[in-house]
Amino acid sequence: MADLMLNSVTKIYRPRGREAVRAVSGLDMAVGDGEIIALLGSSGCGKTSTLRMITGFEAVSEGSISLGGRRLNELRPAERNVAMAFEGYSLYPPLTVRDNVAFALLRERAPREEVVRKVAEVAELVGIADSLDRFPSTISSGQQQRASLARALIRPAALHLLDEPMSQLEPQVRAILRARIKEWLKDRGMTAVVVTHDQTDAIALADRIAVMEASRLMQFATPAELRERPANLFVASFIGEPPMNLIEAEVAVGASGPRVVAPAAGSALTLDLPQTAALPAGHRVWLGLSPRHLAVGQGPHRAEVMVNQWLGDQTHLALEIDGLPLTAVAAGMVDAVPGEVVPFAVEPRGIHLFDCAEGAAIYHGSAEAA
């Protein structure tokens, strides 16, 4: 049985004298024991409200939340056996960093030797070993955030909730800490929910990612599934750096079978589809083209290079084909200057079609597609 279950969970805020605000709408989600998941979305999408309902800081308006088969709705936060790292740190000013980190263990009167050992271990993990005897007001915001994270990770709990746990850290520190945190959680079989607006953090930390927008769950899947099989237009436009190229297009039927013509009003780009893509001629769609599956340097199509950006490990190219803008990503350096016309091919697995009316995915290419 899943360790954490959210069944039709809804949160409605009813501010006095103002219109009610629906922050979370009918959220269904099952998190397995020992699984790390991320709630990913832009500000105001409902991810923090979801986290606060799990902790008990916000009441559930509709639906139910259970942990290990135990219903949480009516339980106080202290009764839920949940550890949380707050985005706002919430450290106790009169206590040293050491005592802040050890707070849960000291409250439970754990043996002194155990407290000393565990504090040293988790402080080394997050890189604050040399700050343990200082007070929160004397350390940087990044160190305070790591202390809050250490306080949550050291606590034995059924569930660990991490709210934007690395938002104040420098990129190099974040990269190191992401790997360390995931190893810590996995080695101990800890179930965790991470709230973040940063795709890199979500992809690096989580087994599965719940993409949220406008109070609703858009897709709950592995990072690879989100990239290769986005469930709808929003996920396709949100996931990826750079995100998927999206073009209004139309399905046609040629001598060799179905094809998609983009843009719908012209024929700047025509791509063949496999016979299995049973779509009626004239059907209007959004054509999604993955930037990483546009192979520049060879292929039947031609595009003008508008911008060539070498980022140290990959090249981002802004292309234009008959006025149609496209973004391509290449693993190495591409020797092409702005104004140059280059050949390119669209790999079959990089083709995606979405319904114009509802935005739902109706076709995903594959490596085997013709």
GUROBA-241362 format. One record per residue (C-alpha): z, y negated, x; residue number from 1. Coordinates in pm, whole numbers, plus 50000, padded with zeros to 5 digits. Example, Ala and Ser with C-alpha at 12.3 -4.5 7.8 and 13.67 -1.06 7.14 Angstrom:
2
<pz 50780; py 50450; px 51230; seq 1>
<pz 50714; py 50106; px 51367; seq 2>
END
This chain:
370
<pz 50000; py 50000; px 50000; seq 1>
<pz 49920; py 49650; px 50123; seq 2>
<pz 50213; py 49469; px 50281; seq 3>
<pz 50137; py 49133; px 50116; seq 4>
<pz 49974; py 49106; px 49772; seq 5>
<pz 49866; py 48791; px 49591; seq 6>
<pz 49754; py 48856; px 49234; seq 7>
<pz 49581; py 48573; px 49042; seq 8>
<pz 49803; py 48318; px 49217; seq 9>
<pz 49763; py 47963; px 49088; seq 10>
<pz 49941; py 47642; px 49186; seq 11>
<pz 49929; py 47338; px 48959; seq 12>
<pz 50106; py 47017; px 49055; seq 13>
<pz 50209; py 46799; px 48762; seq 14>
<pz 50304; py 46456; px 48902; seq 15>
<pz 50487; py 46237; px 48655; seq 16>
<pz 50253; py 45998; px 48477; seq 17>
<pz 49942; py 46135; px 48645; seq 18>
<pz 49684; py 46402; px 48581; seq 19>
<pz 49771; py 46757; px 48685; seq 20>
<pz 49622; py 46878; px 49014; seq 21>
<pz 49511; py 47241; px 49055; seq 22>
<pz 49571; py 47314; px 49423; seq 23>
<pz 49512; py 47692; px 49413; seq 24>
<pz 49310; py 47877; px 49146; seq 25>
<pz 49342; py 48248; px 49070; seq 26>
<pz 49382; py 48365; px 49430; seq 27>
<pz 49362; py 48743; px 49480; seq 28>
<pz 49430; py 48875; px 49828; seq 29>
<pz 49570; py 49195; px 49982; seq 30>
<pz 49698; py 49189; px 50341; seq 31>
<pz 49764; py 49521; px 50512; seq 32>
<pz 50075; py 49609; px 50711; seq 33>
<pz 50027; py 49486; px 51067; seq 34>
<pz 49719; py 49281; px 50979; seq 35>
<pz 49661; py 48924; px 51099; seq 36>
<pz 49473; py 48706; px 50853; seq 37>
<pz 49377; py 48339; px 50861; seq 38>
<pz 49353; py 48092; px 50575; seq 39>
<pz 49066; py 47868; px 50684; seq 40>
<pz 48940; py 47555; px 50514; seq 41>
<pz 48921; py 47179; px 50520; seq 42>
<pz 49209; py 46950; px 50425; seq 43>
<pz 49305; py 46981; px 50057; seq 44>
<pz 49140; py 47320; px 50000; seq 45>
<pz 49470; py 47490; px 49901; seq 46>
<pz 49561; py 47685; px 50214; seq 47>
<pz 49894; py 47511; px 50283; seq 48>
<pz 49995; py 47532; px 49915; seq 49>
<pz 49926; py 47906; px 49935; seq 50>
<pz 50146; py 47936; px 50242; seq 51>
<pz 50427; py 47739; px 50080; seq 52>
<pz 50419; py 47963; px 49771; seq 53>
<pz 50454; py 48269; px 49994; seq 54>
<pz 50756; py 48117; px 50168; seq 55>
<pz 50912; py 48002; px 49840; seq 56>
<pz 50899; py 47630; px 49918; seq 57>
<pz 50665; py 47590; px 49619; seq 58>
<pz 50694; py 47774; px 49288; seq 59>
<pz 50403; py 47989; px 49170; seq 60>
<pz 50251; py 47835; px 48856; seq 61>
<pz 50069; py 48154; px 48755; seq 62>
<pz 50031; py 48502; px 48902; seq 63>
<pz 50256; py 48697; px 49137; seq 64>
<pz 50325; py 48746; px 49507; seq 65>
<pz 50478; py 49066; px 49647; seq 66>
<pz 50575; py 49175; px 49997; seq 67>
<pz 50626; py 49540; px 50077; seq 68>
<pz 50622; py 49617; px 49704; seq 69>
<pz 50896; py 49360; px 49633; seq 70>
<pz 50809; py 49071; px 49398; seq 71>
<pz 50883; py 48737; px 49565; seq 72>
<pz 50830; py 48486; px 49282; seq 73>
<pz 51193; py 48451; px 49182; seq 74>
<pz 51348; py 48496; px 49528; seq 75>
<pz 51482; py 48204; px 49730; seq 76>
<pz 51312; py 48139; px 50068; seq 77>
<pz 51609; py 48285; px 50259; seq 78>
<pz 51581; py 48609; px 50060; seq 79>
<pz 51215; py 48676; px 50137; seq 80>
<pz 51243; py 48798; px 50499; seq 81>
<pz 50965; py 48564; px 50607; seq 82>
<pz 50948; py 48373; px 50937; seq 83>
<pz 50753; py 48050; px 50955; seq 84>
<pz 50627; py 47815; px 51224; seq 85>
<pz 50593; py 47472; px 51063; seq 86>
<pz 50309; py 47234; px 51140; seq 87>
<pz 50573; py 46959; px 51163; seq 88>
<pz 50785; py 47165; px 51409; seq 89>
<pz 51119; py 47117; px 51218; seq 90>
<pz 51333; py 47161; px 51528; seq 91>
<pz 51704; py 47081; px 51515; seq 92>
<pz 51757; py 46762; px 51724; seq 93>
<pz 52121; py 46834; px 51829; seq 94>
<pz 52028; py 47177; px 51968; seq 95>
<pz 51856; py 47252; px 52297; seq 96>
<pz 51512; py 47412; px 52291; seq 97>
<pz 51683; py 47738; px 52391; seq 98>
<pz 51916; py 47732; px 52092; seq 99>
<pz 51634; py 47626; px 51858; seq 100>
<pz 51427; py 47926; px 51967; seq 101>
<pz 51727; py 48160; px 51942; seq 102>
<pz 51852; py 48017; px 51610; seq 103>
<pz 51768; py 48318; px 51390; seq 104>
<pz 51916; py 48564; px 51641; seq 105>
<pz 52232; py 48356; px 51686; seq 106>
<pz 52276; py 48329; px 51309; seq 107>
<pz 52254; py 48708; px 51281; seq 108>
<pz 52502; py 48741; px 51570; seq 109>
<pz 52272; py 48948; px 51786; seq 110>
<pz 52422; py 49065; px 52119; seq 111>
<pz 52415; py 48793; px 52383; seq 112>
<pz 52215; py 49004; px 52630; seq 113>
<pz 51950; py 49065; px 52365; seq 114>
<pz 51930; py 48694; px 52280; seq 115>
<pz 51890; py 48594; px 52645; seq 116>
<pz 51622; py 48856; px 52706; seq 117>
<pz 51418; py 48779; px 52393; seq 118>
<pz 51434; py 48401; px 52441; seq 119>
<pz 51313; py 48435; px 52799; seq 120>
<pz 51031; py 48664; px 52690; seq 121>
<pz 50899; py 48446; px 52409; seq 122>
<pz 50946; py 48124; px 52611; seq 123>
<pz 50730; py 48271; px 52887; seq 124>
<pz 50474; py 48371; px 52624; seq 125>
<pz 50427; py 48017; px 52490; seq 126>
<pz 50482; py 47840; px 52823; seq 127>
<pz 50810; py 47653; px 52766; seq 128>
<pz 51038; py 47847; px 53004; seq 129>
<pz 51106; py 47533; px 53209; seq 130>
<pz 51203; py 47330; px 52899; seq 131>
<pz 51464; py 47559; px 52744; seq 132>
<pz 51765; py 47344; px 52843; seq 133>
<pz 51613; py 47017; px 52723; seq 134>
<pz 51645; py 46864; px 52376; seq 135>
<pz 51351; py 46831; px 52135; seq 136>
<pz 51336; py 46451; px 52165; seq 137>
<pz 51278; py 46476; px 52541; seq 138>
<pz 50973; py 46703; px 52534; seq 139>
<pz 50613; py 46639; px 52429; seq 140>
<pz 50472; py 46711; px 52084; seq 141>
<pz 50278; py 47004; px 52229; seq 142>
<pz 50597; py 47153; px 52375; seq 143>
<pz 50777; py 47098; px 52044; seq 144>
<pz 50499; py 47284; px 51864; seq 145>
<pz 50526; py 47574; px 52108; seq 146>
<pz 50904; py 47581; px 52060; seq 147>
<pz 50857; py 47601; px 51682; seq 148>
<pz 50607; py 47882; px 51733; seq 149>
<pz 50847; py 48068; px 51964; seq 150>
<pz 51129; py 48035; px 51708; seq 151>
<pz 50909; py 48204; px 51446; seq 152>
<pz 50775; py 48476; px 51675; seq 153>
<pz 51118; py 48580; px 51805; seq 154>
<pz 51253; py 48642; px 51457; seq 155>
<pz 51240; py 48997; px 51316; seq 156>
<pz 51077; py 48957; px 50973; seq 157>
<pz 50849; py 49141; px 50732; seq 158>
<pz 50594; py 48859; px 50749; seq 159>
<pz 50520; py 48577; px 50992; seq 160>
<pz 50354; py 48259; px 50865; seq 161>
<pz 50203; py 48018; px 51118; seq 162>
<pz 50099; py 47676; px 50983; seq 163>
<pz 49847; py 47509; px 51219; seq 164>
<pz 50039; py 47663; px 51512; seq 165>
<pz 49828; py 47508; px 51791; seq 166>
<pz 49701; py 47179; px 51646; seq 167>
<pz 49876; py 46965; px 51912; seq 168>
<pz 49773; py 47167; px 52216; seq 169>
<pz 49508; py 47092; px 52477; seq 170>
<pz 49193; py 47312; px 52457; seq 171>
<pz 49273; py 47506; px 52776; seq 172>
<pz 49630; py 47580; px 52662; seq 173>
<pz 49505; py 47682; px 52316; seq 174>
<pz 49257; py 47929; px 52463; seq 175>
<pz 49530; py 48099; px 52668; seq 176>
<pz 49786; py 48092; px 52388; seq 177>
<pz 49550; py 48240; px 52127; seq 178>
<pz 49507; py 48555; px 52333; seq 179>
<pz 49879; py 48581; px 52407; seq 180>
<pz 49984; py 48534; px 52043; seq 181>
<pz 49741; py 48795; px 51915; seq 182>
<pz 49858; py 49046; px 52177; seq 183>
<pz 50223; py 48973; px 52087; seq 184>
<pz 50160; py 49027; px 51715; seq 185>
<pz 49947; py 49340; px 51763; seq 186>
<pz 50180; py 49506; px 52014; seq 187>
<pz 50468; py 49473; px 51768; seq 188>
<pz 50270; py 49562; px 51454; seq 189>
<pz 50360; py 49226; px 51296; seq 190>
<pz 50194; py 49111; px 50973; seq 191>
<pz 50091; py 48746; px 50999; seq 192>
<pz 49917; py 48473; px 50801; seq 193>
<pz 49778; py 48181; px 51003; seq 194>
<pz 49678; py 47855; px 50834; seq 195>
<pz 49418; py 47655; px 51025; seq 196>
<pz 49121; py 47424; px 50985; seq 197>
<pz 48989; py 47534; px 51325; seq 198>
<pz 48726; py 47809; px 51315; seq 199>
<pz 48781; py 47905; px 51678; seq 200>
<pz 49153; py 47964; px 51620; seq 201>
<pz 49080; py 48168; px 51306; seq 202>
<pz 48812; py 48383; px 51467; seq 203>
<pz 49014; py 48444; px 51784; seq 204>
<pz 49340; py 48532; px 51608; seq 205>
<pz 49255; py 48698; px 51278; seq 206>
<pz 49140; py 49044; px 51174; seq 207>
<pz 49009; py 48888; px 50852; seq 208>
<pz 48960; py 48530; px 50741; seq 209>
<pz 49007; py 48387; px 50391; seq 210>
<pz 48772; py 48090; px 50357; seq 211>
<pz 48897; py 47845; px 50094; seq 212>
<pz 48742; py 47540; px 49934; seq 213>
<pz 48842; py 47323; px 49637; seq 214>
<pz 49140; py 47549; px 49551; seq 215>
<pz 48934; py 47871; px 49542; seq 216>
<pz 48880; py 48166; px 49771; seq 217>
<pz 48516; py 48164; px 49880; seq 218>
<pz 48519; py 48485; px 50086; seq 219>
<pz 48775; py 48714; px 50250; seq 220>
<pz 48614; py 48911; px 50531; seq 221>
<pz 48602; py 48980; px 50903; seq 222>
<pz 48468; py 48708; px 51133; seq 223>
<pz 48150; py 48913; px 51187; seq 224>
<pz 48093; py 48954; px 50812; seq 225>
<pz 48137; py 48581; px 50754; seq 226>
<pz 47871; py 48507; px 51013; seq 227>
<pz 47624; py 48782; px 50928; seq 228>
<pz 47674; py 48818; px 50551; seq 229>
<pz 47813; py 48494; px 50402; seq 230>
<pz 47892; py 48546; px 50033; seq 231>
<pz 47766; py 48208; px 49921; seq 232>
<pz 47612; py 47879; px 50020; seq 233>
<pz 47946; py 47719; px 50103; seq 234>
<pz 48047; py 47986; px 50354; seq 235>
<pz 47700; py 47973; px 50511; seq 236>
<pz 47730; py 47595; px 50555; seq 237>
<pz 48092; py 47605; px 50674; seq 238>
<pz 48111; py 47894; px 50919; seq 239>
<pz 47951; py 47860; px 51259; seq 240>
<pz 47914; py 47593; px 51524; seq 241>
<pz 47651; py 47479; px 51458; seq 242>
<pz 47637; py 47610; px 51099; seq 243>
<pz 47343; py 47788; px 50940; seq 244>
<pz 47019; py 47599; px 50878; seq 245>
<pz 46977; py 47563; px 50500; seq 246>
<pz 46640; py 47475; px 50348; seq 247>
<pz 46519; py 47464; px 49987; seq 248>
<pz 46245; py 47728; px 49961; seq 249>
<pz 46046; py 47943; px 49722; seq 250>
<pz 45965; py 48313; px 49705; seq 251>
<pz 45596; py 48407; px 49709; seq 252>
<pz 45406; py 48735; px 49714; seq 253>
<pz 45137; py 48786; px 49976; seq 254>
<pz 44903; py 49071; px 50059; seq 255>
<pz 45169; py 49238; px 50272; seq 256>
<pz 45454; py 49187; px 50027; seq 257>
<pz 45721; py 48926; px 49946; seq 258>
<pz 45766; py 48620; px 50159; seq 259>
<pz 45966; py 48298; px 50153; seq 260>
<pz 45800; py 47961; px 50191; seq 261>
<pz 45997; py 47660; px 50316; seq 262>
<pz 46025; py 47390; px 50210; seq 263>
<pz 45961; py 47470; px 49844; seq 264>
<pz 45720; py 47178; px 49816; seq 265>
<pz 45517; py 47271; px 50125; seq 266>
<pz 45448; py 47546; px 50374; seq 267>
<pz 45595; py 47432; px 50703; seq 268>
<pz 45747; py 47775; px 50758; seq 269>
<pz 45652; py 48105; px 50595; seq 270>
<pz 45852; py 48422; px 50662; seq 271>
<pz 45776; py 48776; px 50550; seq 272>
<pz 46047; py 48969; px 50368; seq 273>
<pz 46084; py 49348; px 50345; seq 274>
<pz 45968; py 49529; px 50032; seq 275>
<pz 46336; py 49590; px 49951; seq 276>
<pz 46379; py 49217; px 49883; seq 277>
<pz 46272; py 49252; px 49518; seq 278>
<pz 46256; py 48885; px 49421; seq 279>
<pz 46010; py 48742; px 49167; seq 280>
<pz 45735; py 48509; px 49283; seq 281>
<pz 45820; py 48145; px 49222; seq 282>
<pz 46195; py 48206; px 49245; seq 283>
<pz 46357; py 47903; px 49407; seq 284>
<pz 46617; py 47976; px 49670; seq 285>
<pz 46808; py 47826; px 49959; seq 286>
<pz 46678; py 47977; px 50282; seq 287>
<pz 46945; py 48021; px 50546; seq 288>
<pz 46842; py 48064; px 50910; seq 289>
<pz 47109; py 48148; px 51165; seq 290>
<pz 47072; py 47921; px 51473; seq 291>
<pz 47152; py 48215; px 51702; seq 292>
<pz 46869; py 48421; px 51554; seq 293>
<pz 46598; py 48163; px 51624; seq 294>
<pz 46440; py 48288; px 51946; seq 295>
<pz 46290; py 47990; px 52130; seq 296>
<pz 46020; py 48054; px 52389; seq 297>
<pz 45819; py 48319; px 52211; seq 298>
<pz 45694; py 48396; px 51862; seq 299>
<pz 45435; py 48296; px 51601; seq 300>
<pz 45584; py 47959; px 51501; seq 301>
<pz 45564; py 47622; px 51678; seq 302>
<pz 45817; py 47339; px 51673; seq 303>
<pz 45870; py 47012; px 51855; seq 304>
<pz 46185; py 46976; px 52063; seq 305>
<pz 46381; py 46669; px 51953; seq 306>
<pz 46705; py 46725; px 52148; seq 307>
<pz 46799; py 46975; px 52419; seq 308>
<pz 47173; py 47002; px 52490; seq 309>
<pz 47298; py 47230; px 52767; seq 310>
<pz 47668; py 47302; px 52701; seq 311>
<pz 47745; py 47502; px 53013; seq 312>
<pz 47714; py 47847; px 52861; seq 313>
<pz 47454; py 47795; px 52589; seq 314>
<pz 47180; py 47557; px 52480; seq 315>
<pz 47167; py 47377; px 52144; seq 316>
<pz 46818; py 47270; px 52043; seq 317>
<pz 46722; py 47031; px 51763; seq 318>
<pz 46370; py 47129; px 51657; seq 319>
<pz 46124; py 46992; px 51405; seq 320>
<pz 45836; py 47181; px 51243; seq 321>
<pz 45611; py 46965; px 51023; seq 322>
<pz 45901; py 46734; px 50945; seq 323>
<pz 46142; py 47024; px 50879; seq 324>
<pz 46454; py 47001; px 51103; seq 325>
<pz 46600; py 47320; px 51252; seq 326>
<pz 46884; py 47389; px 51493; seq 327>
<pz 46860; py 47677; px 51741; seq 328>
<pz 47114; py 47818; px 51985; seq 329>
<pz 47013; py 48004; px 52300; seq 330>
<pz 47247; py 48201; px 52525; seq 331>
<pz 47105; py 48058; px 52848; seq 332>
<pz 46941; py 47737; px 52963; seq 333>
<pz 46611; py 47649; px 52791; seq 334>
<pz 46360; py 47460; px 53003; seq 335>
<pz 46213; py 47228; px 52740; seq 336>
<pz 46210; py 46850; px 52715; seq 337>
<pz 46211; py 46632; px 52403; seq 338>
<pz 45859; py 46596; px 52267; seq 339>
<pz 45747; py 46935; px 52396; seq 340>
<pz 45607; py 47186; px 52145; seq 341>
<pz 45759; py 47532; px 52194; seq 342>
<pz 45699; py 47870; px 52029; seq 343>
<pz 45981; py 48037; px 51839; seq 344>
<pz 46045; py 48345; px 51628; seq 345>
<pz 46291; py 48407; px 51345; seq 346>
<pz 46475; py 48734; px 51396; seq 347>
<pz 46484; py 48934; px 51068; seq 348>
<pz 46864; py 48960; px 51072; seq 349>
<pz 46887; py 48581; px 51082; seq 350>
<pz 46722; py 48536; px 50739; seq 351>
<pz 46948; py 48478; px 50436; seq 352>
<pz 46866; py 48377; px 50079; seq 353>
<pz 47099; py 48210; px 49831; seq 354>
<pz 47053; py 48145; px 49461; seq 355>
<pz 46981; py 47779; px 49391; seq 356>
<pz 47178; py 47768; px 49066; seq 357>
<pz 47503; py 47943; px 49163; seq 358>
<pz 47486; py 47944; px 49543; seq 359>
<pz 47558; py 48319; px 49562; seq 360>
<pz 47395; py 48524; px 49838; seq 361>
<pz 47102; py 48733; px 49710; seq 362>
<pz 46958; py 48864; px 50037; seq 363>
<pz 47073; py 48919; px 50396; seq 364>
<pz 46834; py 49025; px 50669; seq 365>
<pz 46908; py 49312; px 50905; seq 366>
<pz 46801; py 49427; px 51248; seq 367>
<pz 46586; py 49694; px 51082; seq 368>
<pz 46409; py 49456; px 50841; seq 369>
<pz 46036; py 49412; px 50890; seq 370>
END
